[in-house]
Amino acid sequence: MVKQAEDNILIVDDKVNNIYALEQILNQPGRNLISVTSGNEALKIALNQEIDLIILDVQMPGMDGFEVAQILKSNKRTSETPIIFVTAELKDQKFVLKGFEEGAIDYLAKPLNPEITEAKVNVLLQLHRQQRELMEKNQALENYALLINNSADLICIINSKTFHIEEMNDAVYDRLGYSAQEIKGSSLLTYLSEDGQWKVQQLAKQCPPTFSFEALMYTKSNEPRYFSWNVVHKNKSWFANGRDITRQKKADFEINQLNKNLERNVAQLQLTNKELEAFSYSVSHDLRAPLRSINGYAQMIQEDHAQDFNDEAKRMLNVIRNNARKMGTLIDDLLEFSRMGRKDITRVAIDFKKLVEPIVADIRHTASEKTKITLHSLPGTQGDPALLSQVFINLITNAVKYSAKKDNPEVEIGAEEKDDEIVYYIKDNGAGFDMQYAHKLFGVFQRLHSNDEFEGTGVGLAIVQRIIVKHGGKVWAEGKPGDGAVFYFSLPKTNNPPI
């Protein structure tokens, strides 16, 4: 229960005995009696403190009661404070009228009658309290009105039986193009689409205490707009809030269209992949067979008729066989690259040192004896062991191949941990490359060196990039002609979803 504030009563009289008499009559719980003996003191208190009632003696030395009342009534803070004059001259009509003109609410005649004094004070305090509450309520209503009319949403009261709009805030002009006065008294159904009208009528039949719905409405210029409505049903009225969601609806529609387009593109991509698989099968069987025949017949001619050919003919047969083998290797690499794009990743924890050591051992058997391969510590993370093995095989084999012509070829394998990723590198002191062509390194069939310098198909680095990207990482390289190259690839420390 809220405790009622005390009533502040200011007693102004130049005689202490009169003040004492009033205090004895008026003193009771819930009242704060403030007593002063001059007009100047009364003004200081009244202008700086909330006073509910002033009991003011008329005849005082210096500033009399009329002068005090006049100043109080001219001040905004105290203009509504009730004043009771206390006087012994109540029989003089002119005197009484002057008091009312100066703002008195009532008079008390001396000598004071305790019962009449208490009754008048009670009534005036109650009236003042009610007046103050009314002013506070009016202020609250003004605040609510400002709040409602400054809202960007439609806020209205609708008759739940007739759907007539009884009240509407000013936002209706910005949202629908009508003034609040234009739309008052009209039916909500007038502004709704047919589907919206049906929705509202069905909700009215169900009569739930609260409900929400979306509906298409039309502006004064017949422009369609979507609104989301929240309604409270009380006392045969709908207290409704309508938010314009036209932009959201348009965005949802565009996203839906994009998703449909994406689904169509995915379906087309799946069809293309199937066609590519069919093409790969054709390449595997239809192209390999002739190549095997070319190589086989060339080998038979070499073995059965070697004595019939001179050196130039033998050389040309070797060229035929070598090119057939190269074409077979190219087809194998192309098929591997194609399969790599469709292959799913199986992620497990990997000890990279154990993964790479057998690869290095195998490569050492085929590399030159003078080639030095250094394997540093390799932090582990998650990934597909088979695919990442292929990455290291391709990169280390390349490093050995491109450094083979150096007097002291060196290959270095290591890694460095970053904040949320591990960067692995394979470094060599071989042929290197010009950085202005670095963007070509990872493209299919893109080579920075001729086949006469270093053999290859131009597919190995493209496979590396595809594998690393599927793991959520990236691959790049740095190099300088004649000073070797460093190939980097990064893998996330956590199990990120594949791209």
C-alpha positions in Angstrom: 0.0 0.0 0.0 1.4 3.4 -1.0 1.8 5.8 1.9 0.0 9.1 1.4 2.3 12.1 1.5 1.9 14.7 4.3 -0.1 17.8 3.6 2.1 20.9 4.1 0.1 23.7 5.7 1.8 27.2 6.0 0.5 29.4 8.8 1.4 33.1 8.5 0.6 35.4 11.4 2.7 38.1 13.2 1.3 37.0 16.6 2.7 33.9 18.1 -0.5 33.3 20.2 -2.6 33.1 17.0 -0.1 30.7 15.5 -0.3 28.5 18.6 -4.1 28.5 18.5 -4.1 27.3 14.9 -1.5 24.6 15.6 -3.6 23.2 18.4 -6.7 23.0 16.1 -5.0 21.6 13.0 -2.3 19.4 14.4 -3.0 15.7 13.5 -1.2 12.8 11.7 -0.6 13.4 8.1 -0.1 17.1 8.4 3.1 19.1 8.4 2.5 22.5 10.0 5.0 25.3 9.0 4.7 28.6 10.9 6.2 32.0 10.1 5.5 35.5 11.5 6.0 37.7 8.4 5.0 38.0 4.8 8.6 37.9 3.6 9.3 34.6 5.4 6.1 33.2 4.0 7.1 34.0 0.4 10.6 32.4 0.9 9.0 29.1 2.0 6.1 29.1 -0.5 8.4 29.8 -3.4 10.9 27.1 -2.5 8.7 24.3 -1.1 5.6 22.5 -2.1 2.7 23.9 0.0 -0.8 22.5 0.0 -2.7 25.2 1.9 -1.8 28.7 3.2 -3.6 30.2 6.2 -2.7 33.9 6.0 -3.4 36.7 8.5 -4.6 39.8 6.7 -3.3 42.5 9.0 0.4 42.2 9.5 3.1 44.9 9.9 5.3 45.5 6.8 3.7 43.3 4.1 0.1 42.6 4.8 -1.8 39.4 3.8 -3.3 41.0 0.6 0.2 41.8 -0.7 1.5 38.3 0.1 -1.5 36.7 -1.7 -1.0 38.9 -4.8 2.6 37.9 -5.2 1.8 34.2 -4.6 -1.0 34.3 -7.2 1.3 35.9 -9.8 3.9 33.1 -9.5 3.4 30.0 -11.6 4.6 27.7 -8.8 2.1 29.0 -6.2 -0.8 30.3 -8.3 -2.9 27.2 -7.6 -2.2 27.0 -3.9 -5.4 27.6 -1.9 -5.3 30.5 0.6 -7.6 31.1 3.6 -7.5 34.6 5.0 -7.8 35.0 8.8 -9.3 38.4 9.9 -11.4 40.1 12.5 -13.0 42.4 9.8 -15.2 39.8 8.1 -18.3 42.0 8.5 -16.8 44.7 6.0 -18.0 43.5 2.5 -15.5 45.6 0.6 -12.8 44.1 2.7 -14.0 40.6 2.0 -14.3 41.2 -1.8 -10.7 42.5 -1.9 -9.5 39.3 -0.3 -11.3 37.2 -3.0 -9.9 39.4 -5.7 -6.4 38.8 -4.4 -6.9 35.0 -4.6 -8.5 33.9 -1.3 -10.5 30.8 -1.4 -12.2 31.3 2.0 -12.1 33.3 5.2 -11.8 32.5 8.9 -13.1 35.0 11.4 -11.4 35.8 14.6 -11.9 34.4 17.2 -11.5 31.1 15.5 -14.2 28.4 15.8 -12.2 25.1 16.0 -14.9 23.0 14.2 -15.4 25.4 11.4 -11.7 25.9 11.0 -11.0 22.2 10.8 -13.9 21.6 8.4 -12.8 24.3 6.0 -9.2 23.2 6.1 -10.2 19.5 5.5 -12.3 20.5 2.5 -9.7 22.7 0.9 -6.9 20.2 1.4 -9.1 17.5 -0.2 -10.0 19.8 -3.1 -6.3 20.7 -3.6 -5.3 17.1 -3.5 -7.9 16.1 -6.1 -6.9 19.1 -8.3 -3.2 18.0 -8.1 -4.1 14.4 -9.0 -6.1 15.6 -11.9 -3.2 17.8 -13.2 -0.9 14.8 -12.9 -3.3 12.6 -14.8 -3.7 15.2 -17.5 0.1 15.5 -17.8 0.3 11.7 -18.1 -2.4 11.7 -20.8 -0.5 14.4 -22.7 2.7 12.3 -22.4 0.9 9.2 -23.7 -0.6 11.2 -26.5 2.9 12.4 -27.5 4.2 8.9 -27.2 1.4 7.4 -29.4 1.6 10.1 -32.0 5.3 10.0 -32.3 5.2 6.2 -32.8 6.1 5.0 -36.3 3.5 2.2 -35.9 -0.3 2.5 -36.4 -2.0 2.6 -33.0 -5.7 2.6 -33.0 -9.0 1.6 -31.3 -11.4 -0.4 -33.5 -15.0 -1.4 -32.7 -14.9 -5.2 -32.7 -18.4 -5.6 -34.0 -18.5 -3.0 -36.9 -14.7 -2.7 -37.5 -15.1 1.0 -37.4 -11.9 2.9 -36.5 -12.7 5.0 -33.4 -9.2 6.4 -32.7 -6.0 6.5 -34.7 -2.6 8.1 -34.2 -0.8 10.5 -36.6 1.4 7.7 -38.0 -1.4 6.8 -40.4 -0.5 9.7 -42.6 3.1 8.4 -43.2 2.0 4.8 -43.5 -1.3 5.1 -45.5 -1.5 8.7 -46.7 -4.7 9.5 -44.7 -5.0 12.0 -41.8 -6.2 10.7 -38.5 -9.4 12.6 -38.9 -10.0 11.2 -42.4 -9.7 7.6 -41.2 -11.8 7.9 -38.0 -15.2 6.4 -38.3 -14.4 4.4 -41.4 -14.2 0.6 -41.5 -10.9 -1.2 -41.2 -12.1 -3.5 -44.0 -12.1 -0.6 -46.4 -8.2 -0.6 -46.4 -7.6 -4.4 -46.4 -7.2 -6.8 -49.3 -9.9 -9.5 -49.7 -7.7 -12.0 -47.9 -7.1 -9.5 -45.1 -10.9 -8.8 -44.8 -11.6 -12.6 -44.5 -8.9 -13.0 -41.9 -10.2 -10.1 -39.7 -13.8 -11.4 -40.0 -12.8 -14.9 -38.9 -10.8 -13.5 -35.9 -13.8 -11.4 -34.9 -16.0 -14.6 -34.8 -13.4 -16.4 -32.7 -13.1 -13.4 -30.3 -9.8 -14.3 -28.7 -8.5 -11.9 -25.9 -5.3 -11.3 -27.8 -4.3 -12.2 -31.4 -1.9 -11.3 -34.2 -2.1 -11.4 -38.0 -0.5 -10.1 -41.1 -2.5 -8.4 -43.9 -2.1 -6.5 -47.1 -3.4 -2.9 -46.9 -3.8 -0.2 -49.5 -2.7 3.4 -49.2 -4.6 6.5 -50.3 -2.8 6.2 -53.6 -3.7 2.5 -53.9 -0.1 1.4 -53.1 0.0 -2.1 -51.5 1.7 -2.4 -48.1 2.0 -5.3 -45.7 1.2 -4.8 -42.0 1.8 -7.0 -38.9 -1.0 -6.4 -36.4 -1.1 -7.2 -32.6 -4.5 -6.8 -31.0 -5.9 -6.8 -27.5 -9.7 -7.4 -27.3 -11.4 -5.7 -24.4 -14.8 -4.2 -23.8 -16.0 -4.8 -27.4 -13.0 -2.8 -28.7 -9.7 -3.8 -30.4 -6.7 -2.0 -29.1 -4.4 -2.5 -32.1 -0.8 -1.9 -33.1 0.0 -2.2 -36.8 3.7 -2.3 -38.0 4.6 -1.7 -41.6 6.6 -4.8 -42.7 6.6 -4.1 -46.5 10.4 -4.0 -46.7 10.7 -7.2 -44.7 8.2 -8.9 -47.0 10.0 -7.7 -50.1 13.3 -8.9 -48.6 11.8 -12.3 -47.7 10.4 -12.6 -51.3 13.8 -11.8 -52.8 15.6 -14.3 -50.5 13.0 -16.9 -51.5 13.6 -16.2 -55.2 17.4 -16.4 -54.6 16.9 -19.7 -52.8 14.9 -21.0 -55.7 17.5 -19.9 -58.2 20.2 -21.5 -56.0 18.2 -24.8 -56.0 18.0 -24.6 -59.8 21.7 -23.9 -60.1 22.5 -26.7 -57.7 20.3 -29.1 -59.8 22.1 -27.9 -62.9 25.5 -28.3 -61.3 24.5 -31.8 -60.2 23.5 -32.6 -63.8 26.8 -31.1 -65.1 28.7 -33.2 -62.6 27.0 -36.3 -63.8 27.8 -35.4 -67.4 31.4 -34.8 -66.2 31.5 -38.2 -64.6 30.2 -39.7 -67.9 32.9 -37.8 -69.7 35.6 -39.0 -67.2 34.4 -42.6 -67.8 34.7 -42.0 -71.6 38.2 -40.5 -71.1 39.2 -43.4 -68.9 38.2 -46.1 -71.3 37.9 -44.6 -74.8 41.2 -42.5 -74.7 43.4 -44.9 -72.7 42.8 -47.8 -75.0 44.3 -46.1 -78.1 47.2 -44.8 -76.1 47.9 -48.3 -74.8 47.8 -49.5 -78.4 50.2 -46.8 -79.6 52.6 -47.5 -76.8 52.3 -51.3 -77.2 52.8 -51.4 -81.0 55.7 -48.9 -80.7 57.3 -51.2 -78.2 56.7 -54.3 -80.4 58.3 -52.6 -83.4 61.3 -51.6 -81.2 61.8 -55.1 -79.9 61.1 -57.1 -83.2 62.6 -54.8 -85.8 65.3 -52.9 -83.9 68.0 -54.2 -86.3 66.1 -52.7 -89.3 66.1 -49.1 -88.0 68.8 -46.5 -87.9 69.3 -44.3 -84.9 66.9 -41.6 -86.1 64.1 -44.1 -86.5 64.8 -45.5 -83.0 64.7 -42.0 -81.6 61.3 -41.3 -83.2 59.9 -44.5 -81.8 61.1 -43.5 -78.3 59.4 -40.1 -78.8 56.1 -41.8 -79.7 56.3 -44.0 -76.6 57.3 -41.2 -74.2 54.5 -38.9 -75.5 51.9 -41.7 -75.2 53.0 -42.3 -71.6 52.8 -38.5 -70.9 49.3 -38.4 -72.3 48.3 -41.3 -70.1 49.7 -39.5 -67.1 47.9 -36.3 -68.0 44.6 -38.2 -68.4 45.2 -39.8 -65.0 45.9 -36.5 -63.3 42.9 -34.9 -65.0 40.6 -37.6 -63.7 42.1 -37.4 -60.2 41.5 -33.6 -60.2 37.9 -34.2 -61.3 37.3 -36.8 -58.6 38.9 -34.5 -56.0 36.1 -31.9 -56.4 33.4 -34.5 -55.6 35.1 -36.4 -52.9 33.8 -35.9 -49.3 36.2 -35.2 -46.5 36.5 -37.5 -43.5 37.9 -35.5 -40.6 40.0 -37.2 -37.9 42.8 -36.0 -35.7 46.1 -36.3 -37.5 49.7 -36.7 -36.3 51.4 -34.9 -39.2 54.9 -36.1 -38.3 53.7 -39.7 -38.6 51.8 -38.8 -41.8 54.8 -37.2 -43.6 57.7 -39.4 -42.4 56.8 -42.3 -44.7 56.3 -39.9 -47.6 59.7 -38.4 -47.1 61.3 -41.9 -46.9 59.7 -43.0 -50.2 60.8 -39.8 -52.0 64.3 -40.2 -50.7 64.6 -43.5 -52.5 63.8 -41.9 -55.9 65.6 -38.6 -55.3 69.3 -37.9 -55.9 71.6 -38.9 -53.2 72.8 -35.3 -52.8 69.3 -34.1 -52.1 68.9 -33.1 -48.4 65.4 -33.3 -47.0 64.9 -31.7 -43.5 61.7 -32.5 -41.6 60.9 -30.2 -38.7 58.2 -30.6 -36.0 54.7 -30.6 -37.5 51.8 -29.7 -35.2 48.7 -31.9 -35.7 45.1 -30.9 -36.4 42.0 -32.4 -38.0 41.6 -33.4 -41.6 41.4 -36.2 -44.1 44.7 -38.2 -43.9 44.4 -39.6 -47.5 43.8 -36.2 -49.1 46.4 -34.4 -47.0 49.0 -37.1 -47.8 48.4 -36.3 -51.5 49.1 -32.6 -50.7 52.5 -33.4 -49.1 53.4 -35.9 -51.8 52.7 -33.3 -54.6 54.5 -30.4 -52.8 57.5 -32.4 -51.7 57.9 -34.1 -55.1 57.7 -30.7 -56.8 60.4 -29.3 -54.4 62.7 -32.2 -55.1 62.1 -32.0 -58.9 62.7 -28.2 -59.1 65.8 -28.3 -57.0 67.4 -31.3 -58.6 69.6 -29.3 -60.9 71.3 -27.5 -58.0 74.7 -28.6 -56.8 73.4 -29.1 -53.3 69.6 -29.5 -53.5 67.8 -28.8 -50.2 64.2 -29.3 -49.2 62.8 -28.2 -45.9 59.4 -29.1 -44.4 58.0 -27.3 -41.3 55.1 -25.5 -39.8 54.2 -22.5 -37.6 51.1 -22.1 -35.3 49.0 -18.9 -35.7 46.0 -17.7 -33.6 43.4 -20.0 -35.1 45.3 -21.9 -37.8 48.5 -23.8 -38.5 50.6 -22.8 -41.5 52.7 -25.6 -43.1 55.5 -24.9 -45.6 57.7 -26.8 -48.1 60.8 -24.9 -49.0 63.4 -25.6 -51.6 66.5 -23.9 -53.1 65.6 -24.8 -56.7 64.6 -23.0 -59.8 62.1 -20.7 -58.1 59.6 -18.5 -60.1 58.7 -14.9 -60.9 56.2 -13.6 -58.3 54.3 -11.7 -61.1 53.1 -15.1 -62.3 52.3 -16.5 -58.9 48.5 -16.3 -59.6 48.9 -18.9 -62.3 50.6 -21.6 -60.1 47.4 -23.3 -58.9 45.4 -23.3 -62.2 44.8 -26.5 -64.1 47.5 -26.9 -66.9 49.2 -23.7 -65.8 53.0 -24.1 -65.8 55.8 -21.6 -65.3 58.5 -23.8 -66.7 58.7 -25.6 -70.0 58.5 -29.3 -70.3 62.0 -29.5 -71.5 63.2 -27.9 -68.2 61.0 -29.9 -65.9 58.5 -32.5 -66.8 54.9 -32.3 -65.5 51.2 -32.0 -66.4 50.3 -28.7 -64.5 47.6 -30.5 -62.5 49.4 -31.3 -59.2 49.2 -27.8 -57.6 45.5 -27.5 -58.7 44.8 -30.7 -56.8 46.7 -29.3 -53.7 44.6 -26.1 -53.8 41.3 -28.0 -54.2 42.1 -30.3 -51.2 43.2 -27.4 -48.9 40.2 -25.2 -49.8 37.8 -28.2 -49.0 39.5 -28.3 -45.6 38.7 -24.6 -44.9 42.3 -23.4 -45.5 44.2 -21.6 -48.1 47.4 -22.1 -50.2 49.9 -19.7 -51.5 53.6 -19.5 -52.6 56.6 -17.2 -52.6 59.6 -17.5 -54.9 62.4 -15.8 -56.8 64.0 -17.0 -60.0 67.1 -19.1 -59.3 66.7 -18.7 -55.5 64.1 -21.4 -54.8 60.4 -21.3 -53.6 58.3 -21.7 -50.5 54.8 -23.2 -50.8 52.5 -22.6 -47.8 49.1 -24.0 -46.9 47.0 -23.3 -43.8 44.6 -25.5 -41.9 42.2 -24.4 -39.2 43.0 -25.6 -35.7 39.3 -26.4 -35.1 37.0 -28.7 -37.1 35.6 -26.1 -39.4 32.9 -27.2 -41.9 34.3 -27.9 -45.4 33.7 -25.3 -48.1 
